[in-house]
Structure formats: structure tokens, C-alpha cells
Amino acid sequence: MKRIMDKVYKFYHTYRNLVRLIDRQTTMSTTLKSVFGALLISFLCVLLPTLLIINMFIFTKLTFLLSVFLVIIIILWVFLYYQFYYVLIKNYHEKIKEINTTIPKLVEFSFVGFIMLTLGIVVLSVVF
């Protein structure tokens, strides 16, 4: 058990140090540009499949399956958002290209994705 906790503790410190390095390089304006750009790009990527699934709700026997697909698309949207966010941040700052952003991206996606999955399960259990 001690080895597992040591690995978790080491991983957390690696994550925290990488986030600090990234935060030192970024400014408020480039962060806002990256956030809004990532939201727009990820929204446009997910828009067509979402509209297709929403239009398929006329088939009443498939409502639960389509709802599950919508939850999966929401989780995919969160992943795409963080992917595009870090790509845009790297484009704005050359020094961040040298930093490994995989760990912060996956940790932040995991937290937000888990929250979205939990909310999706709660909504699906209430509706169905």
C-alpha cells in the first residue's frame, strides 16, 4: 500500500510542477484566447454528431441508447476541449512546447470527465 501511495504522491507533484511551469509562461490574454478558441473548436467538432443524435430521438425505442450516446459525446467534448486548449497554449508560447503537457491534460480531463459522467448517469437514472 505504501508503494501505491508513494506513486500517487509522486504523480501529484509531477502534475503540480508541470502546471506551475505552464502558468508561469502564460498570460491572462493568451489564456482567455486559448479557452475561447478551444471552446469554439471543440463545440464545432461535436455539433454535427450531437444534432444527428438529437434528430434521431423520433425513434422512441432508441431513446435510452441515444441518451447514452449523448453522454459519451459530452465526455468526448471535454477531452477535445482540453486537447485544443493545450494546442493553442503551445502555439501562443514557444517555451511551453518544451514542457510535457500530457499529464496536466489527462489529469484535468479525468476530473472533469468523471464529473460529467456522474451528472450524465444521474440525469439518465432520473429520466429513465
N, C-alpha and C positions, 0 to 999 in steps of 0.2 A: 504494500500500500504506500509505503514511503517513496518508492521509486516513481510511482504514478503521480503522486503529489509534487515531487521534485520536477518531473517533466512538465506538468501543468504550470507550475510556478515559473520555470524557465521560459516556457512558451509565452506566458503572460508578459514577462519582462521583455522578451524579444518584440512582441506586439507593441508594447508601450513605447519602447525606444524607437521603433520604426515610425510610429505615429508622431512622436516628438520631432524626429528629423523632418518629416513631411510638413508638420505645422510650422517649423522654423523657416522653411523656404517659401511658403505660400503667403499671399496677402489676401485681404478681405475681398478686393475686387476680383481677383482671379478665382477665388473660391466660389464667389457668387456666380461668376460666369460659368464655371465648371458645373455647379449644382443645377443651374437653369438649363444649361446645354444638355447635361445628362438626363434631366427630367424630360426634356423635349424629344431627344433622340430615342430614349427608351420607350416613351409614350407612343411615338410614331411606329416603332418596331412592333409593339404589342397591339396597336389599334386594329389592324386588319383581322388577325385571328379572333380578337375579342368580339368585333362586330359580327363576324361569321358565326361564332358560337351563340351570341345573343339572338341572332335571327333564326337559329335552329331550335329555339325554345318552343316553336309552334308544334313540335313533335312531343306530345305530353308524356310518352313513355320514356323519353330520354332526359327528362329534366334533372334527375339526380346525377346522371353521368355528365351532363353538360355543366352542372354546377361544380362538380369535381374538377372538370377541365378549366373552369374559370378560376378556381383556387390555384391550380397549377400555373396558370398564366400570370396570376398576381405574384406568385413566388418567382417566376421567371422574370417578371418586370423588375423586381427588387434586385435580382442578380445583374440584369442588364444595366440598371441604374448605377450600381457600384462599379461595374466594368467600365462604362463610359465616363464616369466621374474620374476615375484614376487615369484613364487615357487622356482626358482633357487636361487634367492637372499636369501630367507629364509633358504635354505639348506646350503648356504655358511656361514651365520651369525646366530648364535643361538639367539642373542638378538633381532633380527628382528622378530622372531617367536612370541614374546610377543606383537608386535605392530600390530594394526588392519590395514592391507593393502588393505582392501576392498574399502575404499573411494578413495585413490590415484589411484587404478587400474581402478575403474569405471570412475573417472573424466578424466584420461588420455585417456582411451578407447573412451569416449564420444567425446572428442575433435578430436582425430584422425579419429574416425569412421564417424563423421559428415563431416570432410574434404574429406574422401574417398567417402562418399555417394554423396556429392556435385560434385566431379570430375566425378563420375560414371554417374550421371544424365546429366551433361554437355556433356560427351562423347556420351551417348546414344541419346541425343537430336540432336547432330551434325550428327551422323551416320545414324539415322533413321529419 
